[in-house]
Amino acid sequence: MYPASFEVLIPKSLDEALDMLEKYGDNAKVLAGGHSLIPMMRLRLVKPTYVIYIGRIPGLSYIREEGGEIRIGALTTHNEIEESSLLKEKNPLLSETASKIGDLQVRNMGTIGGSLAHADPAADYPAALAALEASVVLRSKAGERVVKLEDFIIGPYITDLQPSELLVEVRVPSLSGRFGTAYEKLVFRASDFAIVGVAALVQLSGDGTAEKVRVGLTGVDEKPVRARGVEEELEGKRLSEDLIARAAERASEGINPPTDIRASAEYRKRMARALTKRALTRAFRKAAGKTG
């Protein structure tokens, strides 16, 4: 199927793009990598009058450390995130997650900003960003606002992004000390979208006590969720793999997974528990192997 008629606009600067968004509002859609918007347009699920292609805007592709955070420009590709030496050292969870997105062609074209703005409930980044307690930066002609990821993604394909706003940056913590991270997912091979995805972060004190445990899940509800019961079970305790295995049983608490052609709700719950155990165990082993 062919998309409905539309006009392509190609801004040369961020200000020009924001002018276009303010002018056309709900009649426009933003195109970055194109892996999400183009298929929806072909199926006529969305029929924008204007498509604003932002791929030529300079200054929106970067990965840099600033103020204890790592800041990632919205046009940074999955491949750039996967290969970033800064992220591999100070936030390897994002690099590992990016490496499991789609195939090489997708990772070379797809962008972190486009993925988050699309808010697919089976996307990979939201699990990692939930575990990292990330935030996003939204900009319009009226100014800029910083929104926590948990508040930004409202539901399937629904975000807090207003028609006149552009997602310009993602912010995650710069990790140090004894930490370990891991991302595990069960995939639907035809698309590599997550049936269930689990991201884990473990930070240990000098004596091996868990200072922070964070677990983010995707594919198990209408938006990414934190396994807070698991986190509460482990924080402040000396971790062991047996303790992690027991705590992981709480990963399915409070989630409402869908039943569809890929998996039943009950199967997703079982996999949430199994993958939480696997991700936390791997993250714990990494943290325990560090001396500081």
C-alpha positions in Angstrom: 0.0 0.0 0.0 1.2 3.5 -0.8 1.0 6.4 1.7 -1.4 9.3 1.3 -0.1 12.4 -0.4 2.3 14.5 1.7 4.9 17.2 1.4 8.4 16.8 2.6 10.1 19.7 4.4 13.8 19.6 5.1 14.9 22.1 7.7 18.6 23.0 7.8 18.7 24.0 11.5 17.0 23.2 14.7 15.3 26.6 14.9 13.9 26.1 11.4 12.5 22.7 12.4 10.9 24.2 15.5 9.4 26.9 13.3 7.9 24.3 11.1 6.5 22.3 14.0 4.9 25.4 15.5 3.4 26.3 12.2 2.0 22.9 11.1 1.5 21.2 14.5 -0.8 18.2 14.3 -0.6 18.2 10.5 3.1 17.3 10.6 5.2 14.3 11.5 9.0 14.2 12.2 11.1 11.8 10.2 14.5 10.8 11.5 15.7 7.2 10.7 12.3 6.3 9.2 12.0 2.8 10.4 8.8 3.6 12.4 7.1 6.4 10.5 7.4 5.1 7.0 5.7 1.7 7.6 2.9 3.4 9.4 2.4 5.8 6.6 2.4 3.0 4.0 -0.4 1.3 6.0 -2.1 4.7 6.3 -2.2 4.4 10.0 -0.9 8.0 10.0 -1.5 10.4 7.2 0.5 13.6 7.8 0.1 16.6 5.4 3.8 17.4 6.1 6.8 15.2 6.8 9.6 17.1 8.4 12.9 15.4 7.8 15.4 16.3 10.5 18.3 14.1 9.4 20.3 17.0 8.0 20.2 19.2 11.1 23.7 19.6 12.5 24.5 19.2 16.2 21.9 16.6 17.1 24.2 13.5 16.9 26.6 13.3 19.8 27.6 11.3 23.0 29.3 13.4 25.7 29.8 13.5 29.4 28.6 16.6 31.3 27.8 17.2 34.9 27.8 13.5 36.0 25.6 12.6 33.1 26.0 11.2 29.6 24.1 13.2 27.1 23.1 11.7 23.8 21.8 13.7 20.9 18.4 12.6 19.4 19.9 11.8 16.0 22.6 9.5 17.4 22.2 6.1 15.7 21.9 2.8 17.4 25.3 1.8 15.9 27.0 4.9 17.3 25.6 4.0 20.7 26.7 0.4 20.4 30.3 1.4 19.4 30.7 4.4 21.8 33.8 4.0 23.9 32.4 6.4 26.5 29.2 4.4 26.9 31.1 1.1 27.0 33.1 2.5 30.0 30.5 4.5 31.9 27.2 3.2 30.8 27.6 -0.2 29.0 23.9 -1.0 29.4 23.0 1.3 26.6 25.7 -0.1 24.3 24.6 -3.7 24.9 20.9 -2.8 24.4 21.7 -1.0 21.1 23.6 -4.0 19.9 20.4 -6.1 20.2 18.2 -3.8 18.1 17.2 -5.2 14.7 20.0 -5.9 12.2 23.0 -3.9 11.0 21.0 -1.8 8.5 18.5 -0.8 11.2 21.2 0.1 13.6 23.0 2.2 11.0 19.9 4.3 10.3 17.7 4.2 13.3 18.1 6.8 16.0 17.5 6.8 19.8 15.3 9.9 19.6 13.1 8.4 16.9 12.7 5.2 18.8 11.7 6.9 22.0 9.3 9.3 20.3 7.6 6.4 18.6 7.1 4.6 22.0 6.6 1.1 20.7 5.8 -1.0 23.7 8.1 -3.8 22.4 11.1 -1.4 21.8 14.4 -2.2 23.6 15.7 1.2 24.8 12.8 1.9 27.2 13.7 -1.1 29.5 17.3 0.1 29.7 16.3 3.8 30.2 13.8 2.8 32.9 16.5 1.0 34.8 18.9 4.0 34.4 16.2 6.4 35.5 16.9 8.4 32.4 15.3 11.7 31.2 14.7 13.3 27.9 15.0 16.9 26.7 12.1 18.4 24.7 12.4 21.7 22.9 10.0 24.1 21.3 10.0 27.7 20.3 8.7 28.4 23.8 11.7 26.9 25.5 13.0 23.6 26.8 11.8 21.1 29.4 13.4 18.0 30.9 11.1 15.0 31.5 11.7 11.8 33.3 11.3 8.7 31.0 8.6 7.3 33.2 6.6 10.4 32.7 7.5 10.8 29.0 6.1 7.5 27.7 2.4 7.4 28.5 1.3 4.3 26.7 1.6 2.4 23.4 2.8 4.9 20.8 1.7 7.8 23.1 4.2 10.2 24.7 4.2 13.6 26.5 5.7 15.1 23.3 3.6 18.1 22.2 2.9 18.8 18.5 5.3 21.9 18.6 8.1 20.0 20.4 11.1 18.0 19.3 12.9 15.4 21.4 16.5 16.7 21.2 18.5 14.8 23.9 18.5 11.7 26.2 20.3 11.9 29.5 21.6 8.9 31.5 23.9 8.7 34.5 27.6 8.3 34.2 28.3 5.1 36.3 31.4 4.5 38.4 32.6 2.2 41.1 31.5 -1.4 41.4 28.6 -1.6 39.0 27.3 -4.2 36.5 24.6 -4.0 33.9 22.9 -6.5 31.5 20.1 -6.6 29.0 18.3 -9.8 28.2 15.4 -10.3 25.7 13.3 -12.9 24.1 12.8 -11.9 20.5 10.3 -12.4 17.7 12.9 -13.3 15.1 11.0 -11.9 12.1 11.4 -8.3 13.5 13.8 -8.6 16.5 11.3 -6.7 18.6 11.3 -7.9 22.2 8.5 -10.2 23.3 10.0 -9.5 26.7 13.1 -7.5 27.5 14.8 -7.0 30.9 17.5 -4.5 31.8 19.4 -4.7 35.1 21.7 -2.4 37.0 23.6 -3.5 40.1 25.8 -1.2 42.2 27.8 -2.6 45.1 29.5 -1.1 48.1 33.0 -2.1 49.1 31.7 -4.9 51.3 29.4 -6.3 48.6 26.2 -4.8 49.8 23.8 -3.7 47.1 23.7 0.1 47.1 21.4 0.3 44.1 19.4 -2.3 42.1 17.3 -1.3 39.2 15.3 -3.5 36.8 13.4 -2.2 33.8 11.1 -4.3 31.6 9.6 -3.9 28.2 7.0 -5.9 26.3 5.1 -6.7 29.5 2.7 -3.8 29.8 1.5 -0.7 27.9 4.7 1.2 28.8 8.1 0.3 30.2 7.9 -0.6 33.9 10.2 -1.0 36.8 10.3 -4.3 38.8 10.1 -2.4 42.1 9.4 -5.5 44.2 12.6 -7.1 42.9 14.6 -3.9 43.6 13.2 -3.7 47.2 14.0 -7.4 47.8 17.7 -6.8 47.0 18.7 -3.3 47.9 20.7 -3.0 51.1 21.6 -6.7 51.2 24.7 -8.7 50.4 23.8 -10.3 47.1 24.1 -13.9 46.1 22.8 -15.7 43.1 20.3 -17.7 45.2 18.9 -14.4 46.7 18.7 -13.0 43.2 16.8 -16.1 41.9 14.3 -15.7 44.8 13.8 -12.0 44.2 13.3 -12.4 40.5 10.1 -14.3 41.2 8.6 -10.9 42.0 9.3 -9.5 38.5 5.8 -10.3 37.3 4.1 -8.5 40.2 1.8 -5.7 39.0 2.4 -6.1 35.3 -0.4 -6.5 32.7 1.2 -8.1 29.6 -0.8 -8.6 26.4 -1.8 -11.8 24.8 -1.1 -11.8 21.0 0.1 -14.0 18.2 3.6 -14.0 19.6 3.0 -15.0 23.2 0.3 -15.3 25.9 0.2 -13.0 28.9 1.1 -15.9 31.2 4.1 -16.8 29.1 5.3 -13.2 29.2 5.0 -13.3 33.0 7.1 -16.4 33.2 9.7 -15.0 30.8 9.8 -11.7 32.8 10.8 -13.7 35.9 13.3 -15.9 34.0 15.0 -13.0 32.2 15.1 -10.9 35.3 17.0 -13.6 37.1 19.4 -13.9 34.1 20.0 -10.2 33.7 20.5 -9.6 37.4 22.8 -12.5 37.8 25.0 -11.3 34.9 25.0 -7.7 36.2 25.9 -8.9 39.7 28.8 -11.0 38.5 30.2 -8.0 36.6 29.8 -5.7 39.7 31.3 -8.4 42.0 34.3 -8.7 39.7 35.3 -5.1 40.0 37.6 -3.8 42.7 36.5 -0.2 42.6 
